[in-house]
Amino acid sequence: MKQVPGNCHIYVDESADFNMALSVIDNAKTQRTGVCNACESLVLHKAIAKDFIPLLIDALSKKQVEIRGDKLACEISNSLVLATEEDWGKEYLDLILSVKIVKNIDEAIRPY
């Protein structure tokens, strides 16, 4: 069995309420960044990525959060930093969030 790091992820499905999702992400990432239960990675359904990522950038840039994205996320916005393999299991304990775009919930819960 593959060993997978246990950091905190949030998944935003295609049916999500954007305002609620942004509020949860903002709180989970910026409320207390130095604790082990802070959100470190966002997993985002592909169907909403083009609409959601600009809103995410707007919300988190106000709090100086660096967003590192996979290739698809970076194609949506050039203001994202390209994530490395290390980013998917990294516990930043800082104002950094990785974003991975997935096709469905099955891909979202599968270990990277």
C-alpha positions as a Markdown table, in Angstrom:
| # | Residue | x | y | z |
|---|---|---|---|---|
| 1 | Met | 0.0 | 0.0 | 0.0 |
| 2 | Lys | 1.3 | 3.4 | -1.0 |
| 3 | Gln | 2.1 | 5.7 | 2.0 |
| 4 | Val | 0.4 | 9.1 | 1.5 |
| 5 | Pro | 1.1 | 12.2 | 3.6 |
| 6 | Gly | -1.8 | 13.2 | 5.8 |
| 7 | Asn | -2.2 | 16.9 | 5.3 |
| 8 | Cys | -5.6 | 18.6 | 5.1 |
| 9 | His | -7.4 | 18.9 | 1.7 |
| 10 | Ile | -10.6 | 20.6 | 0.7 |
| 11 | Tyr | -12.6 | 19.2 | -2.3 |
| 12 | Val | -14.9 | 21.6 | -4.1 |
| 13 | Asp | -17.4 | 19.7 | -6.3 |
| 14 | Glu | -19.1 | 21.0 | -9.4 |
| 15 | Ser | -22.4 | 21.4 | -7.4 |
| 16 | Ala | -20.8 | 23.5 | -4.7 |
| 17 | Asp | -22.0 | 26.9 | -3.6 |
| 18 | Phe | -19.1 | 29.1 | -4.6 |
| 19 | Asn | -19.6 | 31.7 | -1.8 |
| 20 | Met | -19.7 | 29.0 | 0.8 |
| 21 | Ala | -16.7 | 27.2 | -0.6 |
| 22 | Leu | -14.6 | 30.3 | -0.7 |
| 23 | Ser | -15.6 | 31.1 | 2.9 |
| 24 | Val | -14.6 | 27.6 | 4.0 |
| 25 | Ile | -11.3 | 27.8 | 2.1 |
| 26 | Asp | -10.4 | 31.2 | 3.4 |
| 27 | Asn | -11.1 | 30.2 | 7.0 |
| 28 | Ala | -9.3 | 26.9 | 6.7 |
| 29 | Lys | -6.2 | 28.4 | 5.1 |
| 30 | Thr | -5.9 | 31.8 | 6.8 |
| 31 | Gln | -7.5 | 31.6 | 10.3 |
| 32 | Arg | -4.5 | 29.8 | 11.9 |
| 33 | Thr | -1.9 | 28.9 | 9.3 |
| 34 | Gly | 0.6 | 27.3 | 11.7 |
| 35 | Val | -1.6 | 24.5 | 13.0 |
| 36 | Cys | -1.6 | 21.0 | 11.6 |
| 37 | Asn | -5.3 | 21.1 | 10.7 |
| 38 | Ala | -5.0 | 24.1 | 8.4 |
| 39 | Cys | -5.9 | 23.4 | 4.8 |
| 40 | Glu | -2.9 | 22.9 | 2.6 |
| 41 | Ser | -4.4 | 21.7 | -0.6 |
| 42 | Leu | -7.5 | 22.4 | -2.6 |
| 43 | Val | -8.9 | 19.7 | -5.0 |
| 44 | Leu | -11.2 | 21.3 | -7.5 |
| 45 | His | -13.7 | 19.7 | -9.9 |
| 46 | Lys | -12.7 | 20.5 | -13.5 |
| 47 | Ala | -16.2 | 21.6 | -14.5 |
| 48 | Ile | -16.0 | 24.7 | -12.3 |
| 49 | Ala | -12.3 | 25.4 | -12.4 |
| 50 | Lys | -12.4 | 28.2 | -15.0 |
| 51 | Asp | -15.0 | 30.1 | -13.0 |
| 52 | Phe | -13.8 | 29.3 | -9.5 |
| 53 | Ile | -10.0 | 29.9 | -9.7 |
| 54 | Pro | -10.3 | 33.7 | -10.5 |
| 55 | Leu | -12.6 | 34.0 | -7.4 |
| 56 | Leu | -10.2 | 32.0 | -5.3 |
| 57 | Ile | -7.3 | 34.2 | -6.4 |
| 58 | Asp | -9.2 | 37.3 | -5.6 |
| 59 | Ala | -10.3 | 36.1 | -2.2 |
| 60 | Leu | -6.9 | 34.7 | -1.1 |
| 61 | Ser | -4.7 | 37.5 | -2.6 |
| 62 | Lys | -6.2 | 39.9 | -0.1 |
| 63 | Lys | -4.6 | 37.8 | 2.6 |
| 64 | Gln | -1.3 | 37.3 | 0.7 |
| 65 | Val | -1.8 | 33.6 | 0.1 |
| 66 | Glu | 0.5 | 32.1 | -2.5 |
| 67 | Ile | -1.4 | 29.7 | -4.7 |
| 68 | Arg | 0.5 | 26.8 | -6.4 |
| 69 | Gly | -1.4 | 25.0 | -9.1 |
| 70 | Asp | -1.1 | 22.0 | -11.3 |
| 71 | Lys | -0.7 | 22.5 | -15.0 |
| 72 | Leu | -4.4 | 22.9 | -15.7 |
| 73 | Ala | -4.8 | 25.4 | -12.9 |
| 74 | Cys | -1.8 | 27.4 | -14.2 |
| 75 | Glu | -3.4 | 27.4 | -17.7 |
| 76 | Ile | -6.4 | 29.2 | -16.2 |
| 77 | Ser | -4.4 | 31.9 | -14.5 |
| 78 | Asn | -0.8 | 32.8 | -15.0 |
| 79 | Ser | -0.7 | 34.3 | -11.5 |
| 80 | Leu | -0.4 | 30.8 | -10.0 |
| 81 | Val | 2.9 | 29.2 | -9.3 |
| 82 | Leu | 3.4 | 25.8 | -10.9 |
| 83 | Ala | 3.2 | 23.2 | -8.2 |
| 84 | Thr | 5.8 | 20.4 | -7.9 |
| 85 | Glu | 5.2 | 16.8 | -6.8 |
| 86 | Glu | 6.3 | 17.8 | -3.3 |
| 87 | Asp | 3.4 | 20.3 | -3.0 |
| 88 | Trp | 0.7 | 17.6 | -3.0 |
| 89 | Gly | 1.8 | 16.3 | 0.4 |
| 90 | Lys | 3.4 | 19.3 | 1.8 |
| 91 | Glu | 2.4 | 20.7 | 5.2 |
| 92 | Tyr | 3.2 | 24.4 | 4.6 |
| 93 | Leu | 2.1 | 25.9 | 7.9 |
| 94 | Asp | 2.2 | 29.1 | 5.9 |
| 95 | Leu | 0.1 | 31.2 | 3.6 |
| 96 | Ile | 0.6 | 28.8 | 0.7 |
| 97 | Leu | -2.2 | 26.6 | -0.9 |
| 98 | Ser | -1.8 | 24.0 | -3.6 |
| 99 | Val | -4.6 | 23.5 | -6.1 |
| 100 | Lys | -5.2 | 20.4 | -8.2 |
| 101 | Ile | -8.0 | 20.0 | -10.8 |
| 102 | Val | -9.7 | 16.6 | -11.1 |
| 103 | Lys | -12.3 | 15.1 | -13.3 |
| 104 | Asn | -14.5 | 13.7 | -10.6 |
| 105 | Ile | -14.8 | 12.8 | -6.9 |
| 106 | Asp | -13.2 | 9.4 | -7.5 |
| 107 | Glu | -10.1 | 11.1 | -8.8 |
| 108 | Ala | -10.3 | 13.6 | -5.9 |
| 109 | Ile | -10.1 | 10.9 | -3.2 |
| 110 | Arg | -7.5 | 8.7 | -5.0 |
| 111 | Pro | -3.9 | 9.3 | -3.6 |
| 112 | Tyr | -1.8 | 11.4 | -5.8 |
